Structures are given as C-alpha cells and as structure tokens.
Amino acid sequence: MPLQTIDISKFESSADSLYEAVMVAAKRARQINDEMKLELAQRLEPVIAKETEDDTIMNQDKFNISVEFEKREKPTNQAIKEMINNDITYKYRDEE
C-alpha cells in the first residue's frame, strides 16, 4: 500500500491545535480498531466452533476472513480522513 500524504493545515483546522487533532484522531483510531476486533471475533466464532469437524476447510475459512480484514483501510487512516472531512465531533470531559 503506497504512503499517502495529507495536508497538515486541513488536518489541524479540524481542531484548535495540531496536538488536539492528533489526540482526537488517535482516540478515534482506537475506537475503530476495537470495533474491527469485535467484528473479527464475531465472524470467527462460528468457524472456531466447527473446527473439530474438518480442520483444512476451517483453516481456509479463517484465512479468508483474516485476508478480508487485512485488505481493509487501517484504523489510523480512517480516523485521519474522518478528521479532515469533519466527520468527528468531540468535546472535553469537563464540558457538558
């Protein structure tokens, strides 16, 4: 996958400072990653439950699922794109 450059001014304009934009994007990337882990576990659960029947078929199913997840866009890239497109809303803990 080739490296993509981002316009740092667009990224920074989505928050009060560059540091804040990085922190918000990092937190969102962790959320996306957790969602992906949960989805992967849910999709692998039936495959693992049937694993005793025929290991070669089940291993191929696990392989296909994992390849699908590897082809997805990385959580960090998704979070950065969401920040640039202003798709993320956030607030400070002290604010109500």
SULBELSUL-V208172 format. One line per field, one symbol per residue. psi: psi as a letter, one per 30 degrees, with the letter a starting at -180 (. if undefined). A space follows every 50 residues. Layout:
BEGIN
psi->???
END
This chain:
BEGIN
psi->klkklljfeeeefflfleeeeeeeeeeeeeeeeeeeeeeeeeefeeeeeg ffdjeeeeeeeeeeeeeeefflkkeeeeeeeeeeghfkklllefk.
END
